Amino acid sequence: MSQKTLPGSSRRDLLRRALAVLFALAAPLIRGRAARANPPTEFWKCTFGDCDPYVYDSSEGAPNPLHPDHPIPPGVSFEDLPNDWICPVCGSGKEMFKRVAEKP
């Protein structure tokens, strides 16, 4: 039984082309997943006057005073913190935090 091939191409060439197309289609997905796996570090400082300035560092995570058994893991952006999360030092809500360029 003979197998038909396209003129000027072999099975190996066809396989290489098919793999190249698959990798080209998968590349944006892989890059997106890598970006989500290593989000940029952000710092948010508590601005309440009596707070011994606490800075939320997204690369370190944080304690969760209202839910001690569920600390905030590293990699969680400030915007993704639970709405009821409070400063572990003074107890202020998220509205008392402002973004800062670097950790003091």
SEROKOL-474214 format. One record per atom (N, C-alpha, C): residue number from 1; x, y, z; residue in three letters. Coordinates in steps of 0.2 Angstrom, whole numbers, always signed. Layout:
 resi     u     v     w resn
  NUM     X     Y     Z  ala
...
***
This chain:
 resi     u     v     w resn
    1    +4    -6    +0  met
    1    +0    +0    +0  met
    1    +4    +6    +0  met
    2    +3   +11    -5  ser
    2    +8   +17    -5  ser
    2    +4   +22    -2  ser
    3    +8   +27    +1  gln
    3    +5   +33    +4  gln
    3    +7   +39    +0  gln
    4    +2   +43    -1  lys
    4    +2   +49    -5  lys
    4    +5   +55    +0  lys
    5   +10   +58    -3  thr
    5   +13   +64    +0  thr
    5   +12   +70    -4  thr
    6   +12   +76    -1  leu
    6   +12   +82    -5  leu
    6   +18   +83    -9  leu
    7   +18   +86   -15  pro
    7   +24   +87   -19  pro
    7   +29   +91   -15  pro
    8   +35   +88   -15  gly
    8   +40   +92   -12  gly
    8   +40   +92    -4  gly
    9   +36   +88    -1  ser
    9   +36   +87    +6  ser
    9   +36   +80    +9  ser
   10   +39   +79   +14  ser
   10   +39   +73   +17  ser
   10   +35   +73   +23  ser
   11   +34   +67   +26  arg
   11   +30   +67   +33  arg
   11   +34   +71   +38  arg
   12   +41   +70   +38  arg
   12   +45   +74   +43  arg
   12   +43   +82   +42  arg
   13   +43   +84   +36  asp
   13   +42   +91   +35  asp
   13   +35   +93   +37  asp
   14   +30   +89   +36  leu
   14   +24   +90   +38  leu
   14   +23   +91   +45  leu
   15   +26   +86   +49  leu
   15   +26   +86   +56  leu
   15   +30   +92   +59  leu
   16   +35   +94   +56  arg
   16   +39  +100   +58  arg
   16   +34  +106   +58  arg
   17   +31  +107   +52  arg
   17   +26  +113   +51  arg
   17   +20  +113   +56  arg
   18   +18  +107   +57  ala
   18   +12  +106   +61  ala
   18   +14  +108   +69  ala
   19   +20  +106   +71  leu
   19   +23  +108   +77  leu
   19   +24  +115   +78  leu
   20   +27  +118   +72  ala
   20   +28  +125   +72  ala
   20   +22  +129   +73  ala
   21   +16  +127   +70  val
   21   +10  +131   +70  val
   21    +7  +130   +78  val
   22    +8  +124   +80  leu
   22    +5  +123   +87  leu
   22    +9  +127   +92  leu
   23   +16  +128   +92  phe
   23   +20  +132   +96  phe
   23   +18  +139   +95  phe
   24   +17  +141   +89  ala
   24   +15  +148   +88  ala
   24    +9  +150   +91  ala
   25    +4  +145   +91  leu
   25    -2  +147   +94  leu
   25    -2  +147  +101  leu
   26    +2  +142  +104  ala
   26    +3  +142  +111  ala
   26    +7  +147  +115  ala
   27   +12  +150  +111  ala
   27   +16  +155  +114  ala
   27   +13  +161  +118  ala
   28    +8  +164  +115  pro
   28    +4  +169  +119  pro
   28    +1  +167  +126  pro
   29    -1  +160  +126  leu
   29    -4  +158  +132  leu
   29    +1  +156  +137  leu
   30    +7  +154  +135  ile
   30   +12  +152  +139  ile
   30   +15  +159  +142  ile
   31   +16  +164  +138  arg
   31   +18  +170  +141  arg
   31   +14  +173  +146  arg
   32    +7  +173  +144  gly
   32    +2  +175  +149  gly
   32    +2  +172  +156  gly
   33    +3  +165  +156  arg
   33    +3  +161  +162  arg
   33    +9  +163  +166  arg
   34   +15  +164  +162  ala
   34   +21  +166  +166  ala
   34   +21  +173  +169  ala
   35   +17  +178  +166  ala
   35   +16  +184  +169  ala
   35   +12  +184  +175  ala
   36    +7  +180  +175  arg
   36    +3  +179  +181  arg
   36    +6  +176  +186  arg
   37   +11  +171  +185  ala
   37   +14  +167  +190  ala
   37   +19  +172  +194  ala
   38   +22  +177  +190  asn
   38   +27  +182  +193  asn
   38   +24  +189  +193  asn
   39   +19  +191  +196  pro
   39   +16  +198  +196  pro
   39   +21  +202  +198  pro
   40   +21  +209  +196  pro
   40   +26  +214  +199  pro
   40   +24  +215  +206  pro
   41   +30  +216  +210  thr
   41   +29  +218  +217  thr
   41   +26  +225  +217  thr
   42   +21  +226  +222  glu
   42   +19  +232  +223  glu
   42   +19  +233  +231  glu
   43   +19  +240  +233  phe
   43   +20  +242  +240  phe
   43   +14  +247  +241  phe
   44   +10  +245  +247  trp
   44    +5  +250  +249  trp
   44    +6  +251  +256  trp
   45    +6  +258  +258  lys
   45    +8  +260  +265  lys
   45    +2  +262  +268  lys
   46    +1  +260  +274  cys
   46    -5  +263  +279  cys
   46    -3  +270  +280  cys
   47    -8  +274  +279  thr
   47    -8  +282  +280  thr
   47   -11  +284  +287  thr
   48   -14  +279  +291  phe
   48   -17  +281  +297  phe
   48   -11  +284  +302  phe
   49   -13  +290  +305  gly
   49    -8  +294  +309  gly
   49    -4  +290  +314  gly
   50    -8  +285  +318  asp
   50    -5  +282  +324  asp
   50    -2  +275  +322  asp
   51    -2  +274  +315  cys
   51    +1  +267  +313  cys
   51    +9  +268  +312  cys
   52   +12  +263  +315  asp
   52   +19  +262  +314  asp
   52   +21  +260  +307  asp
   53   +21  +264  +302  pro
   53   +20  +263  +295  pro
   53   +20  +256  +293  pro
   54   +15  +253  +292  tyr
   54   +15  +246  +289  tyr
   54   +14  +247  +282  tyr
   55   +18  +243  +278  val
   55   +18  +243  +271  val
   55   +17  +236  +269  val
   56   +11  +235  +265  tyr
   56    +9  +229  +262  tyr
   56   +14  +228  +256  tyr
   57   +18  +222  +256  asp
   57   +22  +220  +251  asp
   57   +19  +214  +247  asp
   58   +17  +215  +241  ser
   58   +13  +209  +238  ser
   58   +18  +203  +237  ser
   59   +24  +204  +237  ser
   59   +29  +198  +236  ser
   59   +29  +194  +242  ser
   60   +28  +197  +248  glu
   60   +28  +193  +255  glu
   60   +21  +191  +257  glu
   61   +16  +194  +255  gly
   61    +9  +192  +258  gly
   61    +9  +196  +265  gly
   62    +4  +194  +269  ala
   62    +3  +197  +275  ala
   62    -2  +193  +280  ala
   63    -1  +195  +286  pro
   63    -6  +192  +291  pro
   63   -13  +194  +289  pro
   64   -18  +190  +291  asn
   64   -25  +192  +290  asn
   64   -28  +193  +297  asn
   65   -28  +198  +301  pro
   65   -30  +199  +307  pro
   65   -37  +196  +309  pro
   66   -42  +198  +304  leu
   66   -49  +195  +305  leu
   66   -50  +188  +304  leu
   67   -45  +185  +300  his
   67   -45  +178  +299  his
   67   -38  +175  +300  his
   68   -36  +174  +306  pro
   68   -29  +172  +307  pro
   68   -27  +165  +304  pro
   69   -32  +161  +303  asp
   69   -30  +155  +300  asp
   69   -30  +155  +292  asp
   70   -31  +161  +289  his
   70   -30  +162  +282  his
   70   -26  +168  +280  his
   71   -20  +167  +281  pro
   71   -15  +173  +280  pro
   71   -15  +174  +272  pro
   72   -13  +180  +270  ile
   72   -13  +182  +263  ile
   72    -7  +179  +260  ile
   73    -7  +175  +255  pro
   73    -1  +172  +252  pro
   73    +3  +177  +248  pro
   74    +9  +176  +247  pro
   74   +13  +180  +243  pro
   74   +10  +180  +236  pro
   75   +11  +186  +232  gly
   75    +9  +186  +225  gly
   75    +2  +189  +225  gly
   76    -2  +191  +230  val
   76    -9  +193  +230  val
   76    -8  +201  +229  val
   77   -11  +204  +224  ser
   77   -11  +211  +223  ser
   77   -15  +214  +228  ser
   78   -14  +221  +230  phe
   78   -17  +224  +235  phe
   78   -25  +225  +233  phe
   79   -26  +226  +227  glu
   79   -33  +226  +224  glu
   79   -37  +220  +225  glu
   80   -33  +214  +226  asp
   80   -36  +207  +226  asp
   80   -37  +205  +234  asp
   81   -35  +209  +238  leu
   81   -36  +208  +245  leu
   81   -43  +208  +247  leu
   82   -45  +204  +252  pro
   82   -53  +204  +254  pro
   82   -55  +211  +256  pro
   83   -61  +213  +254  asn
   83   -63  +219  +256  asn
   83   -63  +221  +264  asn
   84   -63  +215  +268  asp
   84   -63  +216  +275  asp
   84   -56  +216  +278  asp
   85   -51  +216  +274  trp
   85   -44  +215  +276  trp
   85   -42  +222  +280  trp
   86   -39  +221  +285  ile
   86   -37  +227  +289  ile
   86   -29  +227  +290  ile
   87   -27  +233  +291  cys
   87   -19  +234  +293  cys
   87   -18  +229  +299  cys
   88   -13  +225  +299  pro
   88   -11  +221  +305  pro
   88    -8  +225  +310  pro
   89    -6  +231  +309  val
   89    -3  +235  +315  val
   89    -8  +239  +318  val
   90   -13  +243  +314  cys
   90   -17  +248  +318  cys
   90   -25  +246  +317  cys
   91   -26  +241  +312  gly
   91   -33  +239  +311  gly
   91   -37  +244  +306  gly
   92   -34  +248  +303  ser
   92   -37  +252  +298  ser
   92   -39  +248  +292  ser
   93   -44  +251  +288  gly
   93   -46  +247  +282  gly
   93   -42  +249  +276  gly
   94   -43  +246  +271  lys
   94   -40  +246  +264  lys
   94   -40  +254  +262  lys
   95   -45  +257  +263  glu
   95   -45  +264  +261  glu
   95   -40  +269  +264  glu
   96   -37  +267  +269  met
   96   -32  +271  +272  met
   96   -25  +269  +269  met
   97   -24  +265  +264  phe
   97   -18  +264  +261  phe
   97   -17  +267  +255  phe
   98   -11  +269  +253  lys
   98    -9  +272  +247  lys
   98    -3  +269  +244  lys
   99    -3  +268  +237  arg
   99    +3  +265  +234  arg
   99    +9  +269  +234  arg
  100   +15  +266  +236  val
  100   +21  +269  +236  val
  100   +26  +266  +231  val
  101   +31  +269  +229  ala
  101   +35  +267  +224  ala
  101   +40  +261  +226  ala
  102   +42  +262  +233  glu
  102   +46  +257  +236  glu
  102   +45  +256  +243  glu
  103   +48  +251  +246  lys
  103   +47  +249  +253  lys
  103   +51  +254  +257  lys
  104   +48  +258  +261  pro
  104   +53  +262  +266  pro
  104   +57  +258  +270  pro
***
